[in-house]
Amino acid sequence: MSKQYLRALLVAALGWYAGAACAQRASGDALTAEAGIAQVRAQKQQAYESVLARFDKALEATPDDASIAVARCEYLDGFTDDESGDWIESASDDLEECTTSLKQRWPSAPEVQLFQLERTWETGEIDIASLSKRIDGWPAPLRKRALSHLAALYEREDKPRSGEFAIQAARLGEVDQVANAIEKLVASGRFDEAAKLLDTAPLPTEAWTARGIVRAALALPDPQAALRIARRYEATRIELSPYIVAKALLRAGRVQEAHRRLTGTAPKVAEDRDTVFEVALAAGDSTSALAQIDVLKPDRFAENLQRAALLAHAVPSSLFAPKMIGIAFLFAAMLAMMCACAGMLLVPAHYRGLARRLRKQRTSSPFEGITLVHAWYGLCVAICVPTIAIAVVSPGSLAVVLGDGGAKQASLFGGMLWGTIAGLLCFLPVFLPLPRRQLVGDRLTWRNGWWRVPMAWAGLWVVGIVLALFHGATGGGAATEHTKMVETLVGEGNAAFGGFGSLLVIAVLAPIFEELTFRGLLLGGLSRHISFGWANTFQALAFALIHDDPPRFLFYFAMGLFGGWLVKSTKSLGPAIAMHAINNGFVVLLHMA
């Protein structure tokens, strides 16, 4: 074998060996997902331990410095949440050890107490009286953080207390609590303090914080306040959404500028759509306003009906738009359906009355000539007429009347006044033929039965007191949409006509209308077909349901029963109207006191 051949064979063997070695090395160092994740985790663990070692070294140098110990625990806390992505397996045990050390070595240090407070999210774990005294002696930066945390902690459970904490934190420079503080000050009528806080608050660093402050400023009596603060933020390059700026411009009376600011925008959330509608309505742009109305959304049906009513009220010519015609048809269909449902509820009474007549069982109505047809007519009037009147006179409150508790409530007094008057006029053809004794009672009625009125009212208030005690013991009985409506009516009546206006609508017209409906037409029509006991129970139930006040349902049910008892015992509506008027008048006087 020649030397040249051996040399070539040796070169080939070496080449093969080198290639195999390189391939094996490349295979061992191949980049895979698992290998990459493992490398990052190893580096993250090393970085975590490196920084922790620096904290330990600093603490060894100054072993009595509680602030460094707290900072070390806060550092560890940043790696205990496995959902945030910043999670180290050993961090939880390290944090528990660190926290125990804090409690043992510095139990009364403000930094340690603040650390423990900021990790408490249950108000039941806090002795607020003792804590408030301790906070007063803390340095301002720590007080600010503590008060801010307390404001957030109590926001859901105790709004007034949360607001007071927010005010204190905001005055110390906590910008994240400025909006909450302004809301509390405005609700308390402390407008000067709110305006001062707004003007002296530091600039926020987050757009959402700035938005909340501008939104809170919209409630100030000064119409320029929100726009002034929005301009200040925009000048410092804080990016505000065009919708909140448009609201500030609208509040300041700069309608066309607000309208231009929203030109070409496409609102995605309900609040922004509300803003676009309000601005378009103020600018007289019926096309843009109509674009924000969609009654086919079942979850916002009442709100969109209210928008349509507001648009029709502001721009009457918009009623001829095809979309508005369709909305008017849906509104009429809704009322017709409600009336049909009321009629269906009376059908069983008709067949029950027919069965009683076949068995020759007699029934008697306290009112001559009142039938189930009149009962159905009364329910339809009670449902439709006030609703239509509010849609025409006070469209801003239509959504609330239709049961949307989250909707804003605008002026309500005018709609209720004209709705009640229109309803009474609709009842004239039915009640005018009745004898005066059945309507208001005669001298004999009142001479022999006057004592029943205070007796029924006293019984009613026994029920009310028992309910109040029960709700007080269970924490229930909070304000409802009905109680808010009563407060609004009283306030608007006082503003428009003084105390006389509130008493006229709530204590005179409303009792007459409701008694004619429930104790007159409904009770009179039902008792002609079924026993008086069942008829009285049914009309009292309907009376309680229509008030839509669950915490006080039994109170209204009792009022209906007592009213029916007065009608049966006196053969007249007069005493029932009197009891109802006394009760409502007393409520009005309580709100006016």
C-alpha positions as CSV (number, residue, x, y, z in Angstrom):
1,M,0.0,0.0,0.0
2,S,1.5,3.3,-1.1
3,K,2.3,6.1,1.3
4,Q,0.0,8.4,-0.6
5,Y,-2.9,6.1,-0.1
6,L,-2.3,5.7,3.6
7,R,-2.0,9.5,4.0
8,A,-5.3,10.0,2.2
9,L,-7.0,7.3,4.4
10,L,-5.6,9.0,7.5
11,V,-6.9,12.4,6.4
12,A,-10.3,11.0,5.7
13,A,-10.5,9.3,9.1
14,L,-9.5,12.4,10.9
15,G,-12.1,14.4,9.0
16,W,-14.8,11.9,9.8
17,Y,-13.9,12.0,13.5
18,A,-13.8,15.8,13.6
19,G,-17.2,16.0,11.9
20,A,-18.8,13.5,14.3
21,A,-17.4,15.4,17.3
22,C,-18.7,18.7,16.0
23,A,-22.1,17.1,15.3
24,Q,-22.3,15.7,18.8
25,R,-21.4,19.0,20.4
26,A,-23.9,20.9,18.3
27,S,-26.6,18.4,19.3
28,G,-25.7,18.9,23.0
29,D,-25.9,22.7,22.7
30,A,-29.1,22.8,20.6
31,L,-31.5,25.7,21.6
32,T,-34.9,24.3,22.7
33,A,-37.8,26.0,24.5
34,E,-37.2,23.9,27.7
35,A,-33.5,24.8,27.7
36,G,-34.2,28.5,27.2
37,I,-36.8,28.6,30.0
38,A,-34.4,26.7,32.4
39,Q,-31.6,29.1,31.6
40,V,-33.8,32.2,32.3
41,R,-35.1,30.6,35.6
42,A,-31.6,29.9,36.7
43,Q,-30.5,33.5,36.0
44,K,-33.7,34.8,37.7
45,Q,-33.0,32.7,40.8
46,Q,-29.4,34.0,40.8
47,A,-30.5,37.6,40.5
48,Y,-33.1,37.1,43.2
49,E,-30.5,35.7,45.6
50,S,-28.0,38.3,44.7
51,V,-30.3,41.2,45.5
52,L,-31.4,39.4,48.7
53,A,-27.8,39.1,49.7
54,R,-27.4,42.8,49.3
55,F,-30.3,43.4,51.6
56,D,-28.9,41.0,54.2
57,K,-25.5,42.8,54.0
58,A,-27.1,46.2,54.4
59,L,-29.1,44.9,57.4
60,E,-26.0,43.5,59.0
61,A,-24.3,46.9,58.7
62,T,-27.3,48.7,60.3
63,P,-29.1,46.0,62.3
64,D,-31.4,48.5,64.1
65,D,-32.8,50.0,60.9
66,A,-36.4,48.9,60.6
67,S,-36.8,50.6,57.2
68,I,-34.2,48.3,55.6
69,A,-35.9,45.2,57.1
70,V,-39.3,46.4,55.8
71,A,-37.8,47.0,52.4
72,R,-36.3,43.5,52.4
73,C,-39.8,42.0,53.2
74,E,-41.4,44.2,50.5
75,Y,-38.8,42.9,48.0
76,L,-39.6,39.3,48.9
77,D,-43.4,40.0,48.7
78,G,-42.8,41.0,45.0
79,F,-42.0,37.4,44.2
80,T,-44.8,35.5,46.0
81,D,-47.6,35.9,43.4
82,D,-47.5,33.0,41.0
83,E,-50.1,34.6,38.7
84,S,-48.1,37.8,38.1
85,G,-45.1,36.0,36.5
86,D,-42.6,37.4,39.1
87,W,-42.6,34.2,41.2
88,I,-39.7,32.6,43.0
89,E,-40.4,29.2,44.7
90,S,-38.5,30.1,47.9
91,A,-39.9,33.6,48.2
92,S,-43.0,32.7,50.2
93,D,-41.0,30.9,52.9
94,D,-38.5,33.8,52.9
95,L,-41.3,36.3,53.3
96,E,-42.9,34.4,56.2
97,E,-39.6,34.4,58.0
98,C,-39.0,38.0,57.3
99,T,-42.5,39.0,58.5
100,T,-42.1,37.1,61.7
101,S,-38.7,38.8,62.3
102,L,-40.4,42.3,61.8
103,K,-43.1,41.6,64.4
104,Q,-40.6,40.3,66.9
105,R,-37.9,43.0,66.6
106,W,-39.9,46.2,65.7
107,P,-43.5,45.6,66.7
108,S,-44.2,49.4,67.2
109,A,-42.2,50.8,64.4
110,P,-44.4,52.9,62.0
111,E,-42.8,51.2,59.0
112,V,-43.6,47.8,60.3
113,Q,-47.1,48.6,61.2
114,L,-47.7,50.2,57.7
115,F,-46.2,47.0,56.1
116,Q,-48.7,44.9,58.0
117,L,-51.6,47.3,57.2
118,E,-51.0,47.3,53.5
119,R,-51.3,43.5,53.5
120,T,-54.6,43.6,55.3
121,W,-57.8,43.5,53.1
122,E,-60.5,42.8,55.7
123,T,-61.9,45.7,57.7
124,G,-62.8,43.3,60.5
125,E,-59.1,42.7,61.2
126,I,-58.5,46.4,62.0
127,D,-59.0,48.3,65.2
128,I,-59.7,51.6,63.4
129,A,-59.9,53.8,66.5
130,S,-56.5,52.6,67.8
131,L,-54.9,52.7,64.3
132,S,-56.1,56.2,63.6
133,K,-54.4,57.5,66.8
134,R,-51.2,55.8,65.9
135,I,-51.2,57.0,62.3
136,D,-51.5,60.6,63.5
137,G,-47.9,60.3,64.9
138,W,-46.3,58.8,61.8
139,P,-44.2,60.7,59.4
140,A,-46.1,62.3,56.5
141,P,-45.0,59.9,53.8
142,L,-46.1,56.9,55.9
143,R,-49.4,58.6,56.9
144,K,-50.2,59.2,53.3
145,R,-49.7,55.6,52.3
146,A,-51.7,54.4,55.3
147,L,-54.6,56.7,54.7
148,S,-54.6,55.8,51.0
149,H,-54.8,52.1,51.8
150,L,-57.6,52.7,54.3
151,A,-59.6,54.7,51.7
152,A,-59.3,51.8,49.3
153,L,-60.1,49.3,52.0
154,Y,-63.4,50.9,53.1
155,E,-64.5,52.0,49.7
156,R,-67.1,49.2,49.3
157,E,-68.2,48.7,52.9
158,D,-68.2,52.3,54.2
159,K,-68.2,55.0,51.5
160,P,-68.3,58.0,53.9
161,R,-65.4,56.7,56.0
162,S,-63.5,55.9,52.8
163,G,-64.1,59.5,51.6
164,E,-62.7,61.0,54.8
165,F,-59.6,58.9,54.6
166,A,-59.2,59.9,51.0
167,I,-59.5,63.6,51.9
168,Q,-56.7,63.2,54.4
169,A,-54.5,61.3,52.0
170,A,-55.1,63.7,49.2
171,R,-54.1,66.7,51.4
172,L,-50.9,64.9,52.0
173,G,-50.2,64.7,48.3
174,E,-51.7,61.3,47.4
175,V,-52.9,62.0,43.9
176,D,-54.6,58.6,43.4
177,Q,-57.1,59.6,46.1
178,V,-57.9,63.1,44.8
179,A,-61.0,62.0,42.8
180,N,-62.4,60.1,45.8
181,A,-61.8,63.0,48.1
182,I,-63.5,65.5,45.7
183,E,-66.5,63.3,45.5
184,K,-66.8,63.1,49.3
185,L,-66.4,66.9,49.7
186,V,-69.0,67.6,47.0
187,A,-71.4,65.1,48.5
188,S,-71.0,67.0,51.9
189,G,-71.5,70.4,50.3
190,R,-67.9,71.4,51.0
191,F,-67.4,72.9,47.6
192,D,-64.7,75.4,48.5
193,E,-62.5,72.7,50.1
194,A,-63.0,70.6,47.0
195,A,-62.0,73.4,44.6
196,K,-58.9,74.2,46.7
197,L,-57.9,70.5,46.7
198,L,-58.4,70.3,43.0
199,D,-56.2,73.3,42.3
200,T,-53.4,72.3,44.7
201,A,-53.2,68.5,44.0
202,P,-50.0,67.3,42.3
203,L,-50.0,66.2,38.7
204,P,-51.0,62.5,38.2
205,T,-48.6,60.2,36.4
206,E,-51.3,57.9,35.0
207,A,-54.0,58.9,32.5
208,W,-56.7,56.9,34.4
209,T,-56.0,58.9,37.5
210,A,-56.3,62.2,35.6
211,R,-59.5,61.0,34.0
212,G,-61.0,60.3,37.4
213,I,-60.1,63.7,38.8
214,V,-61.6,65.5,35.8
215,R,-64.8,63.4,36.2
216,A,-65.0,64.2,39.9
217,A,-64.5,67.9,39.1
218,L,-67.6,67.9,36.8
219,A,-69.8,67.8,40.0
220,L,-68.4,71.1,41.3
221,P,-70.7,74.1,41.1
222,D,-68.1,76.0,39.1
223,P,-68.8,74.9,35.5
224,Q,-65.2,75.8,34.5
225,A,-63.5,73.7,37.1
226,A,-63.3,70.4,35.2
227,L,-62.2,72.2,32.0
228,R,-59.5,74.1,33.9
229,I,-58.0,71.0,35.3
230,A,-58.3,69.2,31.9
231,R,-56.4,72.0,30.2
232,R,-53.7,71.8,32.9
233,Y,-53.2,68.1,32.4
234,E,-53.1,68.4,28.6
235,A,-50.5,71.2,28.9
236,T,-48.2,68.7,30.7
237,R,-48.7,66.0,28.0
238,I,-51.0,63.8,30.1
239,E,-53.1,62.0,27.5
240,L,-56.8,62.4,28.3
241,S,-59.5,60.7,26.3
242,P,-61.5,63.0,24.0
243,Y,-64.7,61.9,25.8
244,I,-63.8,63.2,29.3
245,V,-62.5,66.5,27.7
246,A,-65.7,66.8,25.8
247,K,-67.7,66.4,29.0
248,A,-65.6,69.2,30.6
249,L,-66.2,71.4,27.6
250,L,-69.9,70.7,27.7
251,R,-70.0,71.5,31.4
252,A,-68.3,74.8,30.7
253,G,-70.8,75.7,28.0
254,R,-68.5,75.2,25.0
255,V,-70.9,73.0,23.1
256,Q,-69.5,73.4,19.6
257,E,-65.9,72.8,20.8
258,A,-67.0,69.7,22.6
259,H,-68.8,68.6,19.4
260,R,-65.7,69.1,17.3
261,R,-63.6,67.2,19.8
262,L,-65.7,64.1,19.3
263,T,-66.0,64.3,15.5
264,G,-64.8,61.1,14.0
265,T,-64.6,59.2,17.3
266,A,-66.0,55.7,17.7
267,P,-67.0,55.1,21.3
268,K,-66.6,51.6,22.6
269,V,-68.0,51.7,26.2
270,A,-71.3,52.9,27.5
271,E,-70.0,55.9,29.3
272,D,-68.4,57.3,26.2
273,R,-71.5,56.6,24.1
274,D,-73.4,58.6,26.7
275,T,-71.0,61.5,26.3
276,V,-71.3,61.4,22.5
277,F,-75.1,61.5,22.8
278,E,-75.2,64.3,25.3
279,V,-72.8,66.5,23.2
280,A,-74.7,65.7,20.0
281,L,-78.0,66.6,21.7
282,A,-76.7,69.8,23.1
283,A,-75.3,70.7,19.6
284,G,-78.5,69.9,17.9
285,D,-76.9,67.2,15.8
286,S,-79.8,64.8,15.7
287,T,-78.0,62.4,13.3
288,S,-75.1,61.8,15.7
289,A,-77.5,61.5,18.6
290,L,-79.7,59.1,16.8
291,A,-76.7,56.9,16.0
292,Q,-76.2,56.3,19.7
293,I,-79.7,54.9,20.2
294,D,-80.2,51.2,19.8
295,V,-83.3,49.9,21.5
296,L,-82.6,46.4,20.2
297,K,-80.1,45.9,23.0
298,P,-82.1,44.3,25.7
299,D,-79.8,45.2,28.5
300,R,-80.0,48.9,27.7
301,F,-83.6,49.1,26.4
302,A,-84.8,51.6,29.0
303,E,-81.8,53.8,28.7
304,N,-82.2,53.9,24.9
305,L,-85.9,54.7,25.2
306,Q,-84.9,57.6,27.4
307,R,-82.4,58.8,24.8
308,A,-85.1,58.7,22.2
309,A,-87.4,60.7,24.4
310,L,-84.7,63.3,25.1
311,L,-84.0,63.6,21.4
312,A,-87.7,64.0,20.5
313,H,-88.0,66.6,23.3
314,A,-84.9,68.6,22.1
315,V,-85.4,68.2,18.4
316,P,-89.1,67.5,17.6
317,S,-88.4,67.1,13.9
318,S,-86.4,64.0,14.7
319,L,-89.7,62.2,15.4
320,F,-90.2,61.7,11.6
321,A,-86.9,59.9,11.2
322,P,-87.6,56.2,10.4
323,K,-85.6,55.0,13.4
324,M,-87.6,57.2,15.7
325,I,-90.9,56.0,14.2
326,G,-89.7,52.4,14.9
327,I,-88.8,53.4,18.5
328,A,-92.2,55.0,19.0
329,F,-93.8,51.8,17.8
330,L,-91.7,49.7,20.2
331,F,-92.6,52.0,23.1
332,A,-96.4,51.7,22.3
333,A,-96.0,47.9,21.9
334,M,-94.3,47.7,25.3
335,L,-97.1,49.6,27.0
336,A,-99.7,47.5,25.1
337,M,-97.9,44.3,26.3
338,M,-98.0,45.6,29.9
339,C,-101.7,46.3,29.7
340,A,-102.3,42.8,28.1
341,C,-100.4,41.2,31.0
342,A,-102.6,43.1,33.5
343,G,-105.7,41.8,31.7
344,M,-104.4,38.3,31.8
345,L,-104.0,38.5,35.5
346,L,-107.7,39.3,35.8
347,V,-108.9,36.4,33.6
348,P,-108.8,33.8,36.5
349,A,-111.0,36.1,38.5
350,H,-113.6,36.2,35.7
351,Y,-113.8,32.4,35.5
352,R,-113.8,32.1,39.3
353,G,-116.8,34.5,39.3
354,L,-118.5,32.5,36.6
355,A,-118.1,29.3,38.7
356,R,-119.5,31.1,41.8
357,R,-122.5,32.3,39.9
358,L,-123.2,28.7,38.6
359,R,-123.1,27.5,42.2
360,K,-125.3,30.5,43.1
361,Q,-122.7,31.9,45.5
362,R,-123.2,35.6,45.8
363,T,-120.5,38.3,45.7
364,S,-120.9,42.0,46.4
365,S,-118.8,44.9,45.3
366,P,-118.5,48.1,47.5
367,F,-119.1,50.1,44.3
368,E,-122.1,49.9,42.0
369,G,-121.3,49.4,38.3
370,I,-117.6,48.7,38.7
371,T,-116.6,45.6,36.8
372,L,-113.4,43.7,35.8
373,V,-113.3,45.8,32.6
374,H,-113.0,48.9,34.8
375,A,-110.3,47.1,36.9
376,W,-108.3,46.4,33.7
377,Y,-108.9,50.0,32.5
378,G,-107.6,51.3,35.9
379,L,-104.4,49.2,35.7
380,C,-103.8,50.3,32.1
381,V,-104.2,54.0,33.1
382,A,-101.9,53.6,36.1
383,I,-99.2,51.9,33.9
384,C,-99.4,54.0,30.7
385,V,-100.5,57.6,31.5
386,P,-97.8,58.5,34.0
387,T,-95.1,56.8,31.9
388,I,-96.2,58.7,28.8
389,A,-96.4,62.0,30.7
390,I,-92.8,61.5,32.0
391,A,-91.6,60.7,28.5
392,V,-93.1,64.0,27.3
393,V,-92.5,66.3,30.3
394,S,-89.5,64.8,32.1
395,P,-87.7,62.5,29.5
396,G,-84.5,62.5,31.6
397,S,-86.2,60.3,34.2
398,L,-87.8,57.8,31.9
399,A,-85.2,55.1,32.3
400,V,-85.5,55.2,36.1
401,V,-89.3,55.0,35.9
402,L,-88.9,51.9,33.6
403,G,-86.8,50.2,36.2
404,D,-83.2,51.0,35.2
405,G,-81.7,51.6,38.6
406,G,-78.3,52.5,37.2
407,A,-79.6,55.3,35.0
408,K,-79.3,59.0,35.9
409,Q,-82.4,60.6,37.3
410,A,-83.2,64.1,36.0
411,S,-86.2,66.3,36.9
412,L,-89.2,64.2,37.9
413,F,-91.7,66.5,39.6
414,G,-93.2,67.9,36.4
415,G,-93.8,64.5,34.8
416,M,-95.3,63.1,38.0
417,L,-97.6,66.1,38.4
418,W,-99.0,66.1,34.9
419,G,-99.1,62.3,34.8
420,T,-101.2,62.2,37.9
421,I,-103.5,64.9,36.6
422,A,-103.9,63.2,33.3
423,G,-104.7,59.9,35.0
424,L,-107.3,61.5,37.2
425,L,-108.9,63.0,34.1
426,C,-109.0,59.5,32.5
427,F,-110.9,58.3,35.5
428,L,-113.6,61.0,35.4
429,P,-116.0,59.0,33.0
430,V,-115.8,56.0,35.4
431,F,-116.3,57.7,38.7
432,L,-118.6,60.6,37.9
433,P,-121.7,58.4,37.7
434,L,-121.0,57.0,41.2
435,P,-122.8,58.4,44.2
436,R,-120.9,61.0,46.2
437,R,-121.1,58.9,49.3
438,Q,-119.1,56.1,47.6
439,L,-116.4,58.5,46.4
440,V,-115.8,60.8,49.4
441,G,-118.4,59.7,51.9
442,D,-121.2,61.7,53.5
443,R,-121.8,63.1,56.9
444,L,-123.0,59.7,58.2
445,T,-119.9,58.0,56.9
446,W,-117.5,60.3,58.7
447,R,-119.5,60.6,61.8
448,N,-119.7,56.9,62.4
449,G,-116.4,55.9,60.8
450,W,-113.8,58.7,61.2
451,W,-112.1,56.8,64.0
452,R,-111.2,54.0,61.6
453,V,-108.8,56.3,59.7
454,P,-106.4,57.0,62.7
455,M,-106.8,53.4,63.8
456,A,-105.7,52.1,60.3
457,W,-102.9,54.6,60.1
458,A,-101.6,53.6,63.6
459,G,-101.7,49.9,62.6
460,L,-99.8,50.8,59.4
461,W,-97.1,52.5,61.4
462,V,-96.8,49.6,63.8
463,V,-95.9,47.5,60.7
464,G,-93.4,50.3,59.6
465,I,-91.7,50.4,63.0
466,V,-91.4,46.6,63.2
467,L,-89.8,46.6,59.7
468,A,-87.5,49.4,60.6
469,L,-86.3,47.5,63.7
470,F,-85.8,44.3,61.7
471,H,-83.8,46.0,59.0
472,G,-81.8,47.9,61.6
473,A,-80.9,44.6,63.3
474,T,-80.1,42.8,60.0
475,G,-78.4,45.7,58.2
476,G,-81.1,46.0,55.5
477,G,-83.6,48.6,54.6
478,A,-81.2,50.7,52.6
479,A,-82.3,53.4,50.2
480,T,-84.0,52.1,47.0
481,E,-84.9,53.7,43.7
482,H,-88.4,54.4,45.2
483,T,-87.1,56.2,48.2
484,K,-84.7,58.2,46.0
485,M,-87.7,59.2,43.8
486,V,-89.6,60.4,46.8
487,E,-86.6,62.5,48.0
488,T,-86.3,63.9,44.5
489,L,-90.0,64.7,44.3
490,V,-89.9,66.5,47.7
491,G,-86.8,68.4,46.8
492,E,-88.1,69.5,43.3
493,G,-91.5,70.3,44.7
494,N,-90.0,72.5,47.4
495,A,-87.8,74.3,44.8
496,A,-90.6,74.9,42.4
497,F,-93.6,75.7,44.7
498,G,-92.3,75.5,48.2
499,G,-93.6,72.9,50.7
500,F,-97.1,73.2,49.1
501,G,-95.9,71.7,45.8
502,S,-94.6,68.6,47.5
503,L,-97.7,68.1,49.6
504,L,-99.9,68.7,46.6
505,V,-98.4,66.0,44.5
506,I,-97.3,63.4,47.1
507,A,-99.9,63.9,49.8
508,V,-103.0,64.9,47.8
509,L,-103.0,64.0,44.1
510,A,-101.0,60.7,44.4
511,P,-103.2,59.2,47.2
512,I,-106.4,60.1,45.2
513,F,-105.1,58.6,42.0
514,E,-103.7,55.4,43.7
515,E,-106.9,54.9,45.8
516,L,-109.1,55.3,42.8
517,T,-107.0,52.7,40.9
518,F,-106.5,50.0,43.6
519,R,-109.2,50.4,46.2
520,G,-111.7,51.8,43.7
521,L,-111.4,50.1,40.3
522,L,-109.3,47.0,41.1
523,L,-110.9,46.1,44.4
524,G,-114.3,47.0,43.1
525,G,-114.0,44.9,40.0
526,L,-112.4,41.9,41.7
527,S,-114.9,41.8,44.6
528,R,-117.7,41.4,42.1
529,H,-116.3,38.0,41.0
530,I,-114.4,36.6,43.9
531,S,-114.6,36.9,47.7
532,F,-113.7,40.2,49.3
533,G,-110.8,38.7,51.2
534,W,-109.1,37.4,48.1
535,A,-109.9,40.6,46.2
536,N,-108.4,42.7,48.9
537,T,-105.3,40.5,49.1
538,F,-104.8,40.7,45.3
539,Q,-105.2,44.5,45.1
540,A,-102.9,45.0,48.1
541,L,-100.3,42.8,46.5
542,A,-100.5,44.7,43.2
543,F,-100.2,48.0,45.1
544,A,-97.1,46.8,46.9
545,L,-95.5,45.5,43.7
546,I,-96.0,48.6,41.7
547,H,-94.1,50.7,44.3
548,D,-91.0,48.5,43.7
549,D,-89.5,48.9,47.2
550,P,-88.5,45.4,48.4
551,P,-87.3,46.4,51.9
552,R,-90.7,48.1,52.5
553,F,-92.9,45.6,50.6
554,L,-94.8,44.5,53.7
555,F,-95.5,48.2,54.6
556,Y,-97.1,48.9,51.2
557,F,-98.9,45.5,51.4
558,A,-100.3,46.4,54.8
559,M,-101.4,49.9,53.5
560,G,-103.3,48.2,50.7
561,L,-105.0,45.8,53.1
562,F,-105.9,48.6,55.6
563,G,-107.2,50.7,52.7
564,G,-109.4,47.8,51.5
565,W,-110.7,47.3,55.1
566,L,-111.7,51.0,55.3
567,V,-113.5,50.7,51.9
568,K,-115.5,47.6,53.0
569,S,-116.3,49.0,56.5
570,T,-117.4,52.5,55.3
571,K,-118.6,51.7,51.8
572,S,-116.6,54.7,50.6
573,L,-113.2,55.6,49.2
574,G,-113.0,58.8,51.3
575,P,-111.5,57.2,54.5
576,A,-108.9,55.2,52.5
577,I,-107.9,58.4,50.7
578,A,-107.6,60.2,54.0
579,M,-105.4,57.5,55.5
580,H,-103.2,57.5,52.4
581,A,-102.9,61.3,52.4
582,I,-102.1,61.4,56.1
583,N,-99.3,58.8,55.7
584,N,-97.8,60.5,52.6
585,G,-98.1,64.0,54.2
586,F,-96.2,62.7,57.2
587,V,-93.4,61.3,54.9
588,V,-93.2,64.6,53.1
589,L,-92.9,66.5,56.4
590,L,-90.1,64.1,57.5
591,H,-88.1,64.8,54.4
592,M,-88.7,68.6,54.8
593,A,-87.6,68.6,58.4
